[in-house]
Amino acid sequence: MDEATGDWDQLIGSWVELRSGGSVVRTGEVEAVAGDSSVMWLKFNGNHGRQMVAKSDNYEVRPQGQTNKP
């Protein structure tokens, strides 16, 4: 899947790219999403922890097709 999505609650457990200006800023797994999809928390491999991303940050979010959903 390479299409950007605005419905973040559908992405829980999926790996996504955060993009800005057409460039990849970071990739991570969507760990949790606010009920209104205004905020998501991304989890990263290794010792990189988590990052909160808000819709107001104006990132483009692109699913990568990899998921940890059962």
Steps between C-alpha positions, in 0.01 A plus 500: 500500500653834408205734531494762775219465752329740737298235689770410751292264716512252208881492528546360853759221482620606153838638395484846346728764353480858620570730208555872477553683173504165317791364707485220757563641847457179696334158498334323791213284621174671594459400864193705596268765354268754662131428444467793261821409308655834597806341663693174458790344685769332293726230643849451358733200497794486735561776751323772307187502719173660395389823335167678521386635163210744469299571186593865554867401439398469131686176431387278217447149640550208262431139602778255413290183486677328792273432798512332839122455519384141571 
